[in-house]
Amino acid sequence: MARIRAILRRIGGGDSPNKQVLHYADLTVDLDEYIVTVAGEPVALTKKEIEILWTLATNQHKVFSRDNLLNSLWGYDYFGDNRTVDTHIKRLRAKLDTVPHAPWQIKTIWGVGYKFDADPDEKE
């Protein structure tokens, strides 16, 4: 069995020990395969939408400004408007909300940015 695992590792088969998969309540984000499921239902997202969701959900207690997200996901050499982040967040929310899910959301922190809110009913 060890020999088979070693061969699979050499040819790139089998499960990667460093697989980037996030499970939160009924949300699953597989960054290796760029697949998102909500309550077991696949949700068709673009590469950037998945990267935004991954960034926010893996840093639940951190608020990201538009510029933080723009620089980390688009790169420092991106010359577009930072409002592109707002557009991507809007589309991401709309796609995720097509499937009923546990009470988590991408929350707007006015004047600051966005964060993944695990308990949206809780008052800040």
C-alpha positions, 0 to 999 in steps of 0.5 A, a space after each residue: 500500500 505504501 508503494 502505491 501511495 508513493 507512486 501516486 505521489 510521484 505522478 501527481 495522483 491521490 489526495 494532496 496532503 496540503 489540499 486547500 478546502 474550507 468547510 464552514 457550516 454548510 459552505 465548502 470552498 475547494 480552492 484547489 479545484 475551484 468548486 464551491 458548494 452550499 448545502 450540498 448544492 454546487 454554486 457556479 462562481 468565477 475564479 475571482 469570486 471564489 478567491 474573494 470568498 476564500 479570503 474572507 471566509 478563512 479570515 472570519 474576524 478580519 475586515 478587508 478594505 477594498 484596497 486590501 482585497 484589490 491588492 491581494 487578489 488583483 495585484 498591485 499593478 491593477 489600474 482599474 477602479 477599486 469599486 470593481 471589488 464592490 461589483 464582485 461582492 454584489 455578484 458573489 452574494 447574489 449567487 450564494 443566496 440562490 441556495 438557502 444556507 446557514 446564517 453566515 454572510 458577507 457583511 459590509 462594514 460601512 466606511 471600512 470594507 467587508 468581512 465574513 460574518 459567521 453569526 449575522 444576528 449577533 449585534 456588534 
